Amino acid sequence: MAYLPGGRLCHRDGGPRRRGVRGYNSSVSTEDVTRRVVFVDFDGVLAPIRRWDRYGDLEPACIEVLNEIVASARADVVVSSTWRHGKTVAELQAMLEAAGFTGRVVDKTPTVAPGARRGEEIAAWLAEHAVGGYVIIDDHTDMGELRPELVLTHPGHGLQPADAPRAIEILMRLNC
């Protein structure tokens, strides 16, 4: 047995079994635990914030970096951005594809409570889905105990090529 970042326990004989994430439901069905997931924010990550009073559009250069991460780790995307509100997974997929995204959006994080931190919403999603690895890409640090899996971006620049190796390393190290 080995403990992995994010409070996951890896059993050499049976693969990863998650534990230690607040709200973890031990009755979660075992989906494909080889699945890797990228939790991605939009503002400050895929849509750089160029002025304090105006948010930007999706930036194709940032999308290209996301494409590299997703392809290299064979990962899927779960949208954790506030842009997820009022949109279906298919609509989020179409938005990203229009900016050049070539991967697959599989879900969006739940809204757990008014004023909840993004890390709490991601933890709630993880409590319901078995994964072999995940990374969080965001321009805020409000991830609580999930912070070791965070790749922090500069909000004015968004996701940069230099961020890709760290994101890929986080995705791969969580694998047993």
GUDO-756220 format. One line per 10 residues: for each residue x, y, z of N, C-alpha, C, O. Coordinates in nm, 4 decimals, always signed. Each point is the difference from the previous one (the first is absolute). Example, Ala and Ser with C-alpha at 12.3 -4.5 7.8 and 13.67 -1.06 7.14 Angstrom:
GUDO-756220
+1.3190:-0.5690:+0.7800:-0.0890:+0.1190:+0.0000:+0.0900:+0.1200:+0.0000:+0.1036:-0.0019:+0.0665; -0.1386:+0.1069:-0.1385:+0.0820:+0.1190:+0.0060:-0.0770:+0.1090:+0.0730:+0.0509:+0.1108:+0.0169
end
This chain:
GUDO-756220
+0.0832:-0.1182:+0.0000:-0.0832:+0.1182:+0.0000:+0.0874:+0.1241:+0.0000:+0.1086:+0.0025:+0.0579; -0.1592:+0.1003:-0.1244:+0.0692:+0.1278:-0.0014:-0.1033:+0.1115:+0.0006:-0.1045:-0.0117:-0.0640; +0.1329:+0.1186:+0.1350:-0.0887:+0.1153:-0.0013:+0.0467:+0.0925:-0.1101:+0.1196:+0.0227:-0.0181; -0.2154:+0.0300:-0.0547:+0.0296:+0.0896:-0.1094:-0.0553:+0.1374:+0.0314:-0.0854:+0.0132:+0.0877; +0.1327:+0.0915:-0.1585:-0.0527:+0.1341:+0.0230:-0.1516:+0.0016:-0.0135:-0.0572:-0.0759:-0.0782; -0.0063:+0.1617:+0.1539:-0.1447:+0.0093:-0.0029:-0.0669:-0.0971:+0.0952:-0.1225:-0.0122:+0.0007; +0.2026:-0.0575:+0.0804:-0.0570:-0.0897:+0.0981:-0.0410:-0.1345:-0.0562:-0.0785:-0.0716:+0.0623; +0.1302:+0.0358:-0.1788:-0.0368:-0.1269:-0.0607:+0.0916:-0.1101:+0.0482:+0.1194:+0.0212:+0.0212; -0.1760:-0.1378:-0.0043:+0.0737:-0.1168:+0.0433:+0.0114:-0.0940:-0.1190:-0.1006:-0.0332:-0.0627; +0.2206:-0.0095:+0.0314:+0.0217:-0.0890:-0.1129:+0.0348:-0.1382:+0.0534:+0.0983:-0.0161:+0.0724
-0.1782:-0.0833:-0.1079:+0.0255:-0.1379:+0.0381:+0.0701:-0.0684:-0.1160:-0.0509:+0.0016:-0.1120; +0.1649:-0.0606:+0.1360:+0.0748:-0.0635:-0.1069:-0.0798:-0.1129:-0.0665:+0.0173:-0.0261:-0.1191; -0.1025:-0.0392:+0.1939:-0.0741:-0.1120:-0.0565:-0.1338:+0.0390:-0.0613:-0.0523:-0.0735:-0.0838; -0.0033:+0.1851:+0.1227:-0.1336:+0.0300:-0.0474:-0.0163:+0.1357:-0.0633:-0.1128:+0.0409:-0.0276; +0.2197:+0.0301:+0.0037:-0.0116:+0.1309:-0.0622:-0.0348:+0.1069:+0.1017:-0.0038:-0.0263:+0.1202; -0.0215:+0.1465:-0.1685:-0.0232:+0.1115:+0.0912:-0.1372:-0.0053:+0.0649:-0.0993:-0.0369:-0.0627; +0.0964:+0.0739:+0.1867:-0.1258:+0.0203:+0.0706:+0.0133:+0.1328:+0.0709:+0.0942:+0.0220:+0.0762; -0.1902:+0.0676:-0.1018:+0.0117:+0.1337:+0.0568:-0.0429:+0.0003:+0.1456:-0.0898:-0.0739:+0.0404; +0.1550:+0.1575:+0.0366:-0.0447:+0.0241:+0.1364:+0.0572:+0.1331:+0.0435:+0.0950:+0.0498:-0.0602; -0.1514:+0.0072:+0.1630:+0.0557:+0.1208:+0.0570:-0.0559:+0.1300:-0.0561:+0.0333:+0.1062:+0.0526
-0.1162:-0.1086:-0.1561:-0.0608:+0.1217:-0.0493:-0.1305:+0.0189:+0.0761:-0.0850:-0.0890:+0.0012; +0.0692:+0.2035:+0.0617:-0.1182:+0.0266:+0.0795:-0.1246:-0.0260:-0.0837:-0.0097:+0.0460:-0.1138; -0.0837:-0.1182:+0.1690:-0.1224:-0.0312:-0.0701:+0.0111:-0.1217:-0.0902:-0.0937:-0.0304:-0.0738; +0.2060:-0.0396:+0.0780:+0.0182:-0.1163:-0.0862:-0.1007:-0.1077:+0.0351:-0.0174:-0.0352:+0.1167; -0.0469:-0.0153:-0.2164:-0.1022:-0.1027:+0.0173:+0.0621:-0.1339:-0.0361:+0.0287:-0.0248:-0.1171; -0.0076:-0.0607:+0.2138:+0.0672:-0.1274:-0.0239:-0.0837:-0.0959:-0.0834:+0.0509:-0.1037:-0.0425; -0.1777:+0.1351:+0.0177:-0.0837:-0.0877:-0.0807:+0.0040:+0.0363:-0.1480:-0.0772:-0.0545:-0.0789; +0.1659:+0.1456:+0.0403:+0.0122:+0.0408:-0.1395:+0.0326:-0.1215:-0.0855:+0.0879:-0.0794:+0.0335; -0.1592:+0.0662:-0.1432:+0.0294:-0.1115:-0.0895:+0.1371:+0.0205:-0.0616:+0.0461:+0.1131:-0.0157; +0.0174:-0.2214:-0.0184:+0.1332:+0.0115:-0.0573:-0.0117:+0.0179:-0.1502:-0.0131:-0.0962:-0.0757
+0.0183:+0.2225:+0.0347:+0.0061:+0.0312:-0.1414:+0.1398:-0.0382:-0.0460:+0.0741:-0.0665:+0.0723; -0.0399:+0.1075:-0.1886:+0.1326:-0.0279:-0.0532:+0.1029:+0.0802:+0.0792:+0.0167:+0.1197:-0.0234; +0.0527:-0.1851:+0.1174:+0.0953:+0.0705:+0.0851:+0.1289:+0.0348:-0.0730:+0.0923:+0.0554:+0.0597; -0.0856:-0.0874:-0.1879:+0.1141:+0.0469:-0.0784:-0.0323:+0.1343:-0.0639:+0.0873:+0.0617:-0.0610; -0.2111:-0.0154:+0.0740:-0.0397:+0.1296:-0.0554:+0.0784:+0.1113:+0.0673:+0.0153:+0.0023:+0.1221; +0.0336:+0.0890:-0.2032:+0.0663:+0.1196:+0.0514:-0.0877:+0.1195:-0.0345:-0.0595:+0.0058:-0.1076; +0.0521:+0.0890:+0.1997:-0.0897:+0.1128:-0.0154:+0.0746:+0.1308:+0.0231:+0.0800:+0.0126:+0.0927; -0.1082:+0.0846:-0.1797:+0.0500:+0.1363:+0.0148:-0.1186:+0.0864:+0.0407:-0.0945:+0.0160:-0.0773; +0.0985:+0.0396:+0.1978:-0.1002:+0.0962:+0.0434:+0.0484:+0.1359:-0.0476:+0.1087:+0.0440:+0.0374; -0.1880:+0.0221:-0.1191:+0.0487:+0.1240:-0.0600:-0.0960:+0.1161:+0.0238:-0.1216:-0.0122:-0.0152
+0.1806:+0.1243:+0.0527:-0.0674:+0.1279:+0.0122:+0.0133:+0.0700:-0.1356:+0.0870:-0.0370:-0.0788; -0.1691:+0.1347:+0.0502:+0.0108:+0.0741:-0.1255:+0.0646:+0.1369:+0.0214:+0.1061:+0.0278:-0.0558; -0.1702:+0.0588:+0.1374:+0.0546:+0.1339:+0.0216:+0.1355:-0.0086:+0.0691:+0.0119:-0.0592:+0.1072; +0.0892:+0.1178:-0.1684:+0.1348:-0.0022:+0.0567:+0.0787:-0.1251:-0.0340:+0.1171:-0.0113:+0.0364; -0.1802:-0.0838:-0.1063:+0.0666:-0.1238:-0.0406:-0.0089:-0.0153:-0.1519:+0.1022:+0.0007:-0.0687; -0.2223:-0.0144:+0.0171:-0.0208:-0.0111:-0.1449:-0.0429:+0.1324:-0.0609:+0.0046:+0.0168:-0.1218; -0.0458:+0.0764:+0.2051:-0.0393:+0.1349:-0.0419:+0.0755:+0.0989:+0.0873:-0.0501:+0.0410:+0.1047; +0.1714:-0.0018:-0.1471:+0.0777:+0.0937:+0.0818:-0.0779:+0.1275:+0.0299:-0.0767:+0.0491:-0.0828; +0.0982:+0.0026:+0.2023:-0.0678:+0.1229:+0.0429:+0.0956:+0.1152:-0.0291:+0.0955:+0.0222:+0.0744; -0.1211:+0.0501:-0.1816:+0.0906:+0.1064:-0.0468:-0.0194:+0.1307:+0.0758:+0.0950:+0.0767:+0.0157
-0.2171:-0.0501:+0.0317:-0.0281:+0.1199:+0.0775:-0.0825:-0.0397:+0.1212:-0.0821:-0.0913:-0.0083; +0.1023:+0.1579:+0.1195:-0.0683:-0.0359:+0.1236:-0.1514:+0.0084:-0.0113:-0.0708:-0.0690:+0.0734; +0.0195:+0.1519:-0.1636:-0.1437:+0.0211:-0.0094:-0.0633:-0.0705:-0.1208:-0.1177:+0.0206:-0.0296; +0.1962:-0.1035:-0.0397:-0.0540:-0.0679:-0.1178:+0.0652:-0.1369:-0.0149:+0.1222:-0.0125:-0.0081; -0.2057:-0.0877:+0.0048:+0.0490:-0.1352:-0.0207:+0.0114:-0.0267:-0.1492:-0.0736:+0.0572:-0.0805; +0.1668:-0.1448:+0.0449:+0.0278:-0.0246:-0.1407:-0.0750:-0.1181:-0.0583:-0.0804:-0.0654:+0.0665; +0.1098:+0.0407:-0.1934:-0.0553:-0.1141:-0.0710:+0.0971:-0.1164:+0.0119:+0.1141:+0.0175:+0.0428; -0.1597:-0.1365:-0.0807:+0.0883:-0.1150:-0.0019:+0.1161:+0.0273:-0.0953:-0.0198:+0.0451:-0.1128; +0.1399:-0.0730:+0.1596:+0.1223:+0.0284:-0.0746:+0.0507:-0.1283:-0.0659:+0.0350:-0.0950:+0.0701; -0.0305:+0.0902:-0.2040:+0.0451:-0.1216:-0.0684:+0.1382:-0.0494:+0.0451:+0.0230:-0.1209:+0.0040
+0.0678:+0.2106:+0.0293:+0.1336:-0.0427:+0.0452:-0.0095:-0.0761:+0.1326:+0.0735:-0.0964:+0.0212; -0.1625:+0.1385:+0.0671:-0.0196:-0.0701:+0.1275:-0.0680:-0.1342:-0.0240:+0.0312:-0.0988:+0.0666; -0.1233:+0.0954:-0.1609:-0.0686:-0.1251:-0.0355:+0.1005:-0.1007:-0.0553:-0.0103:-0.1195:+0.0278; +0.1068:+0.1669:-0.1054:+0.1032:-0.0900:-0.0541:+0.0795:-0.0667:+0.1111:+0.0335:-0.1180:-0.0100; -0.0030:+0.1925:+0.1161:+0.0717:-0.0587:+0.1136:-0.0882:-0.1049:+0.0676:+0.0485:-0.1069:+0.0371; -0.1765:+0.1364:-0.0210:-0.0926:-0.0986:+0.0564:-0.0043:-0.1248:-0.0877:-0.0015:-0.1119:+0.0513; -0.0004:+0.1306:-0.1829:+0.0024:-0.1140:-0.0926:+0.1230:-0.0870:+0.0230:-0.0091:-0.1228:-0.0003; +0.1242:+0.1869:+0.0203:+0.1238:-0.0751:+0.0244:-0.0106:-0.0832:+0.1282:+0.0376:-0.1172:+0.0019; -0.0886:+0.1781:+0.1036:-0.0137:-0.0699:+0.1287:-0.0949:-0.1196:-0.0139:+0.0318:-0.1110:+0.0426; -0.1468:+0.1352:-0.1018:-0.1027:-0.1035:-0.0153:+0.0524:-0.1155:-0.0865:-0.0184:-0.1168:+0.0341
+0.0830:+0.1500:-0.1450:+0.0504:-0.1042:-0.0903:+0.1145:-0.0781:+0.0634:+0.0042:-0.1226:-0.0105; +0.0874:+0.1909:+0.0753:+0.1169:-0.0658:+0.0595:-0.0377:-0.0974:+0.1106:+0.0609:-0.1062:+0.0134; -0.1610:+0.1421:+0.0655:-0.0405:-0.0841:+0.1135:-0.1252:-0.0826:-0.0302:-0.0488:-0.0723:+0.0869; -0.0022:+0.0825:-0.2067:-0.1257:-0.0669:-0.0367:-0.1077:+0.0294:+0.1049:-0.0605:-0.0904:+0.0575; +0.0396:+0.2184:-0.0353:-0.0924:+0.0464:+0.1042:-0.1260:+0.0596:-0.0608:-0.0027:+0.0387:-0.1168; -0.1004:-0.0324:+0.1980:-0.1247:+0.0672:-0.0344:-0.0108:+0.1271:+0.0822:+0.0726:+0.0172:+0.0979; -0.1624:+0.0716:-0.1369:-0.0176:+0.1282:+0.0675:-0.1307:+0.0018:+0.0775:-0.1039:-0.0447:-0.0487; +0.1113:+0.0974:+0.1704:-0.1177:+0.0330:+0.0802:+0.0090:+0.1502:+0.0239:+0.0994:+0.0488:+0.0538; -0.2027:+0.0242:-0.0935:-0.0001:+0.1459:+0.0117:-0.0356:+0.0385:+0.1432:-0.1051:-0.0376:+0.0518; +0.1953:+0.1136:+0.0112:-0.0232:+0.0486:+0.1357:-0.0240:+0.1508:+0.0026:-0.0195:+0.0579:+0.1069
+0.0210:+0.0042:-0.2215:-0.0186:+0.1439:-0.0154:-0.1432:+0.0424:+0.0284:-0.0931:-0.0795:-0.0128; +0.0762:+0.2052:+0.0514:-0.1351:+0.0536:+0.0147:-0.0710:+0.0060:-0.1355:-0.1221:+0.0148:-0.0042; +0.1952:-0.0257:-0.1050:-0.0617:-0.0030:-0.1332:-0.0900:-0.1230:-0.0148:-0.0804:-0.0057:-0.0930; +0.0920:-0.0918:+0.1817:-0.0801:-0.1225:-0.0094:-0.1461:+0.0245:+0.0352:-0.0875:-0.0754:-0.0424; +0.0607:+0.1798:+0.1194:-0.1369:+0.0271:+0.0457:-0.0906:+0.0324:-0.1188:+0.0313:+0.0857:-0.0826; -0.1438:-0.1562:+0.0763:-0.0969:+0.0240:-0.1058:+0.0363:-0.0615:-0.1340:-0.0666:+0.0251:-0.1004; +0.1727:-0.1061:+0.0984:+0.0415:-0.0646:-0.1250:+0.0064:-0.1510:+0.0197:+0.0317:-0.0491:+0.1083; -0.0622:-0.0221:-0.2143:+0.0134:-0.1450:+0.0021:+0.1441:-0.0372:-0.0315:+0.0783:+0.0839:-0.0446; -0.0442:-0.2083:+0.0677:+0.1327:-0.0497:-0.0349:+0.0216:+0.0147:-0.1513:+0.1089:+0.0370:-0.0438; -0.2109:-0.0656:-0.0343:+0.0109:+0.0127:-0.1462:+0.0264:+0.1454:-0.0412:+0.0789:+0.0251:-0.0911
-0.1439:+0.0695:+0.1570:+0.0236:+0.1414:-0.0311:+0.1427:+0.0423:+0.0373:+0.0639:+0.0759:-0.0730; -0.0152:-0.1251:+0.1858:+0.1374:+0.0302:+0.0404:+0.0987:-0.0612:-0.0997:+0.0987:+0.0637:-0.0367; -0.1252:-0.1870:-0.0070:+0.0834:-0.0653:-0.1004:+0.0034:+0.0847:-0.1276:+0.1073:+0.0231:-0.0558; -0.2219:+0.0227:+0.0099:-0.0080:+0.0799:-0.1226:+0.0753:+0.1321:+0.0135:+0.0678:+0.0431:-0.0933; -0.0798:+0.0208:+0.2089:+0.0724:+0.1258:+0.0240:+0.1502:-0.0218:-0.0118:+0.0697:+0.0769:-0.0662; -0.0209:-0.1816:+0.1306:+0.1430:-0.0281:-0.0031:+0.0452:-0.0407:-0.1404:+0.1055:+0.0434:-0.0463; -0.1841:-0.1256:-0.0205:+0.0349:-0.0413:-0.1367:+0.0087:+0.1195:-0.0933:+0.0866:+0.0033:-0.0874; -0.1747:+0.0950:+0.1038:+0.0018:+0.1195:-0.0836:+0.1312:+0.0776:+0.0148:+0.0396:+0.0738:-0.0903; +0.0278:-0.0910:+0.2053:+0.1285:+0.0657:+0.0243:+0.1181:-0.0919:-0.0302:+0.1149:+0.0380:+0.0223; -0.1423:-0.1602:-0.0733:+0.1081:-0.0895:-0.0400:+0.0229:-0.1217:+0.0878:+0.0962:-0.0736:-0.0218
-0.1814:+0.0504:+0.1202:+0.0176:-0.1145:+0.0891:-0.0260:-0.1296:-0.0753:-0.0976:-0.0109:-0.0743; +0.1854:-0.0875:+0.0935:-0.0127:-0.1285:-0.0694:-0.0312:-0.1155:+0.0945:-0.0131:-0.1141:-0.0443; +0.0012:+0.1420:+0.1735:-0.0267:-0.1048:+0.0978:-0.1480:-0.0180:+0.0256:-0.0842:+0.0378:-0.0814; +0.0539:-0.0969:+0.1975:-0.1373:-0.0342:+0.0336:-0.0373:+0.0548:+0.1375:+0.0685:-0.0258:+0.0990; -0.1770:+0.1011:-0.0942:-0.0572:+0.0465:+0.1262:-0.0977:-0.1082:+0.0440:-0.0946:-0.0319:-0.0720; +0.1176:-0.0244:+0.1902:-0.0854:-0.1087:+0.0475:-0.0995:+0.0422:+0.1076:-0.0979:-0.0701:+0.0253; +0.1229:+0.1842:+0.0377:-0.0902:+0.0404:+0.1082:+0.0349:+0.1414:+0.0438:+0.0916:+0.0634:-0.0523; -0.1678:-0.0166:+0.1501:+0.0274:+0.1269:+0.0671:-0.0184:-0.0239:+0.1490:-0.0765:-0.0876:+0.0404; +0.1462:+0.1649:+0.0404:-0.0093:-0.0197:+0.1443:-0.1350:+0.0489:+0.0513:-0.0609:+0.0895:-0.0586; +0.0149:-0.1487:+0.1684:-0.1281:+0.0420:+0.0572:+0.0148:+0.1296:+0.0787:+0.1097:+0.0364:+0.0423
-0.2202:+0.0314:-0.0238:-0.0047:+0.1136:+0.0919:-0.0456:-0.0582:+0.1321:-0.1152:-0.0412:+0.0138; +0.2059:+0.0377:+0.0846:-0.0326:-0.0693:+0.1247:-0.0758:+0.0868:+0.1003:-0.0861:-0.0499:+0.0726; +0.1175:+0.1786:-0.0683:-0.0675:+0.0922:+0.0919:+0.0362:+0.1422:-0.0398:+0.1080:+0.0231:-0.0543; -0.1959:+0.0721:+0.0802:+0.0345:+0.1394:-0.0290:+0.1280:+0.0387:+0.0734:+0.0135:-0.0247:+0.1199; +0.0789:+0.0846:-0.1912:+0.1249:+0.0440:+0.0611:+0.1044:-0.1087:+0.0177:+0.1049:+0.0249:+0.0592; -0.1314:-0.1452:-0.1093:+0.0974:-0.1090:+0.0134:+0.1248:+0.0316:-0.0822:-0.0075:+0.0620:-0.1060; +0.1206:-0.1055:+0.1569:+0.1257:+0.0172:-0.0722:+0.0067:-0.1002:-0.1145:-0.0629:-0.1057:+0.0040; +0.1394:+0.1407:-0.1046:+0.0142:-0.0883:-0.1159:+0.0540:-0.1366:+0.0414:-0.0431:-0.1023:-0.0534; +0.1360:+0.0997:+0.1471:+0.0550:-0.1270:+0.0471:-0.1060:-0.0908:+0.0597:+0.0079:-0.1220:-0.0144; -0.1065:+0.1796:+0.0810:-0.1099:-0.0790:+0.0565:-0.0862:-0.0604:-0.1107:-0.0462:-0.1135:+0.0118
+0.0249:+0.1890:-0.1186:-0.0785:-0.0509:-0.1126:+0.0742:-0.1129:-0.0714:-0.0604:-0.0995:-0.0401; +0.1904:+0.1157:+0.0250:+0.0806:-0.1055:-0.0630:+0.0022:-0.1244:+0.0891:-0.0123:-0.1120:-0.0494; +0.0279:+0.1315:+0.1801:-0.0013:-0.1141:+0.0936:-0.1338:-0.0732:-0.0068:-0.0035:-0.1228:+0.0078; -0.1060:+0.1965:-0.0222:-0.1315:-0.0633:-0.0109:-0.0079:-0.0842:-0.1271:-0.0550:-0.1101:+0.0020; +0.1095:+0.1610:-0.1121:+0.0000:-0.0770:-0.1250:+0.0839:-0.1261:+0.0170:-0.0417:-0.1085:-0.0404; +0.1597:+0.1227:+0.0999:+0.0882:-0.1149:+0.0209:-0.0629:-0.1049:+0.0908:+0.0252:-0.1195:-0.0160; -0.1068:+0.1637:+0.1111:-0.0658:-0.0938:+0.0909:-0.0988:-0.0905:-0.0730:-0.0354:-0.1069:+0.0497; -0.0082:+0.1489:-0.1653:-0.0984:-0.0773:-0.0763:+0.0589:-0.0723:-0.1205:-0.0713:-0.0749:-0.0668; +0.1995:+0.0951:+0.0372:+0.0612:-0.0578:-0.1195:+0.1382:-0.0554:+0.0325:+0.0823:+0.0689:+0.0603; -0.0572:-0.1909:-0.0994:+0.1319:-0.0597:+0.0183:+0.0909:+0.0446:-0.1147:-0.0383:-0.0091:-0.1166
+0.1569:+0.0565:+0.1490:+0.0964:+0.0424:-0.1014:+0.1379:-0.0534:+0.0359:+0.0294:-0.0251:+0.1169; +0.0542:+0.0081:-0.2177:+0.1369:-0.0440:+0.0216:+0.0952:+0.1155:+0.0196:+0.1124:-0.0200:+0.0460; -0.1545:+0.1401:-0.0797:+0.0827:+0.1177:+0.0169:-0.0770:+0.1242:-0.0396:-0.0912:-0.0059:-0.0824; +0.1284:+0.1188:+0.1416:-0.0638:+0.1260:-0.0351:+0.0942:+0.1159:+0.0277:+0.0917:-0.0083:+0.0817; -0.1183:+0.1165:-0.1535:+0.0702:+0.1248:+0.0217:-0.1043:+0.1107:-0.0044:-0.1002:-0.0098:-0.0709; +0.1250:+0.1140:+0.1470:-0.0872:+0.1171:+0.0023:+0.0790:+0.1140:-0.0625:+0.1115:+0.0291:+0.0431; -0.1682:+0.0353:-0.1437:+0.0663:+0.1155:-0.0619:-0.0893:+0.1205:+0.0251:-0.1126:+0.0068:-0.0493; +0.1641:+0.0883:+0.1267:-0.0803:+0.1136:+0.0450:+0.0923:+0.1180:+0.0285:+0.1209:-0.0170:+0.0158; -0.1788:+0.1365:-0.0092:+0.0771:+0.1189:+0.0352:-0.0255:+0.0427:+0.1444:+0.0460:+0.1059:+0.0428; -0.1193:-0.1882:+0.0319:-0.0245:+0.0239:+0.1423:+0.0500:-0.1192:+0.0806:+0.0072:-0.1122:-0.0501
+0.0269:+0.1383:+0.1747:+0.0568:-0.1051:+0.0852:-0.0999:-0.0601:+0.0984:+0.0411:-0.0717:+0.0913; -0.1693:+0.0981:-0.1064:-0.1009:-0.0441:+0.0974:-0.0353:-0.1481:-0.0144:-0.1167:-0.0354:-0.0168; +0.2168:-0.0493:+0.0234:-0.0191:-0.1432:-0.0236:+0.0039:-0.0835:+0.1277:-0.0191:-0.1214:-0.0057; +0.0433:+0.1835:+0.1197:+0.0037:-0.0745:+0.1253:+0.1014:-0.1121:-0.0059:+0.1142:+0.0214:-0.0407; -0.1549:-0.1415:+0.0811:+0.0909:-0.1142:+0.0071:+0.0395:-0.0531:-0.1385:+0.0876:-0.0859:-0.0100; -0.1499:+0.1352:-0.0949:+0.0337:-0.0433:-0.1363:+0.1094:+0.0865:-0.0632:+0.0386:-0.0223:-0.1148; +0.0100:+0.1185:+0.1879:+0.0987:+0.0947:-0.0560:+0.1249:-0.0664:-0.0591:+0.0536:+0.0534:-0.0972; -0.0039:-0.1658:+0.1492:+0.1181:-0.0609:-0.0637:-0.0224:-0.0399:-0.1464:+0.0965:-0.0174:-0.0744; -0.2218:+0.0029:+0.0326:-0.0304:-0.0365:-0.1389:-0.0294:+0.1217:-0.0866:-0.0476:-0.0142:-0.1126; +0.0752:+0.1329:+0.1636:-0.0283:+0.1253:-0.0703:+0.1190:+0.0462:-0.0838:+0.1140:+0.0028:+0.0463
-0.1441:+0.0334:-0.1708:+0.0939:+0.0762:-0.0834:-0.0591:+0.1400:-0.0044:-0.1057:+0.0217:-0.0592; +0.1736:+0.0722:+0.1215:-0.0474:+0.1369:+0.0139:+0.0450:+0.0828:-0.1198:+0.1188:+0.0048:-0.0319; -0.2137:+0.0600:-0.0337:+0.0341:+0.0856:-0.1138:-0.0035:+0.1467:+0.0407:-0.0643:+0.0370:+0.0982; +0.1339:+0.0455:-0.1746:-0.0077:+0.1450:+0.0176:-0.1250:+0.0455:-0.0747:-0.0124:-0.0268:-0.1195; -0.0810:+0.0953:+0.1873:-0.1269:+0.0336:-0.0642:+0.0138:+0.0859:-0.1260:-0.0845:-0.0083:-0.0892; +0.1878:+0.0894:+0.0806:+0.0185:+0.0847:-0.1173:+0.0597:-0.0722:-0.1196:-0.0075:+0.0492:-0.1126; +0.0669:-0.1658:+0.1365:+0.0628:-0.0750:-0.1084:-0.0733:-0.1291:-0.0325:+0.0050:-0.0466:-0.1138; -0.0726:-0.0114:+0.2113:-0.0685:-0.1261:-0.0208:+0.0962:-0.1167:-0.0064:+0.1162:+0.0123:+0.0385; -0.1636:-0.1236:-0.0863:+0.0774:-0.1234:-0.0092:+0.1112:+0.0168:-0.1034:-0.0253:+0.0360:-0.1150; +0.1477:-0.0623:+0.1577:+0.1176:+0.0208:-0.0846:+0.0716:-0.1326:-0.0267:-0.0160:-0.0955:+0.0760
+0.0950:+0.0895:-0.1841:+0.0736:-0.1229:-0.0301:+0.0849:-0.0503:+0.1169:+0.0155:-0.1210:+0.0169; +0.0388:+0.2107:+0.0629:+0.0814:-0.0403:+0.1152:-0.0827:-0.0713:+0.1074:+0.0567:-0.0689:+0.0848; -0.1894:+0.0839:-0.0867:-0.0869:-0.0660:+0.0979:-0.0266:-0.1459:-0.0351:-0.0332:-0.0798:+0.0875; +0.0476:+0.0447:-0.2142:-0.0360:-0.1348:-0.0463:+0.0797:-0.1111:+0.0688:-0.0610:-0.0958:+0.0475; +0.1955:+0.1040:-0.0397:+0.0731:-0.1107:+0.0636:-0.0431:-0.0269:+0.1443:-0.0101:-0.1157:+0.0409; -0.0151:+0.2211:+0.0359:-0.0442:-0.0195:+0.1391:-0.1372:-0.0663:+0.0043:-0.0217:-0.0911:+0.0798; -0.0711:+0.1354:-0.1643:-0.1337:-0.0594:-0.0024:+0.0076:-0.1468:-0.0389:-0.0664:-0.0837:+0.0613; +0.1454:+0.0516:-0.1608:+0.0148:-0.1387:-0.0443:+0.0635:-0.0840:+0.1101:-0.0411:-0.1136:+0.0235; +0.1403:+0.1691:+0.0433:+0.0673:-0.0734:+0.1103:-0.0985:-0.0307:+0.1114:+0.0010:-0.1104:+0.0544; -0.0867:+0.2068:-0.0192:-0.0997:-0.0229:+0.1053:-0.0975:-0.1097:-0.0442:-0.0321:-0.0896:+0.0782
-0.0140:+0.0962:-0.2005:-0.0923:-0.1022:-0.0510:+0.0614:-0.1378:+0.0029:-0.0675:-0.0967:+0.0354; +0.1931:+0.0854:-0.0715:+0.0647:-0.1296:-0.0106:+0.0426:-0.0556:+0.1358:-0.0029:-0.1214:+0.0196; +0.0417:+0.2060:+0.0729:+0.0472:-0.0514:+0.1295:-0.1128:-0.0581:+0.0832:+0.0258:-0.0810:+0.0891; -0.1483:+0.1190:-0.1148:-0.1114:-0.0543:+0.0748:-0.0367:-0.1397:-0.0448:-0.0815:-0.0670:+0.0634; +0.1408:+0.0236:-0.1712:-0.0286:-0.1318:-0.0531:+0.0777:-0.1051:+0.0782:+0.1136:+0.0253:+0.0403; -0.1712:-0.1409:-0.0184:+0.0676:-0.1112:+0.0693:+0.0624:-0.0914:-0.1007:+0.0618:-0.0998:+0.0372
end
